[in-house]
Amino acid sequence: MSNPTDHHASDTPHDPIEDIVHSIPIVLPLAGGVLMFLLAFIAISMA
């Protein structure tokens, strides 16, 4: 008989989202900071 844990592990597909989720708390604030800097730069250059 086969091991049920091995059977379950082989049936579940690999989810690429799970590789990205752990970096969201780092990337999201950095992207927000860059976006705020760019918007401020545009506002200053247009004034």
Summary of the structure (lengths in Angstrom):
residues: 47
radius of gyration: 21.8
end to end distance: 74.6
largest distance: 74.6
contacts: 69
relative contact order: 0.07
helix: 77%
strand: 0%
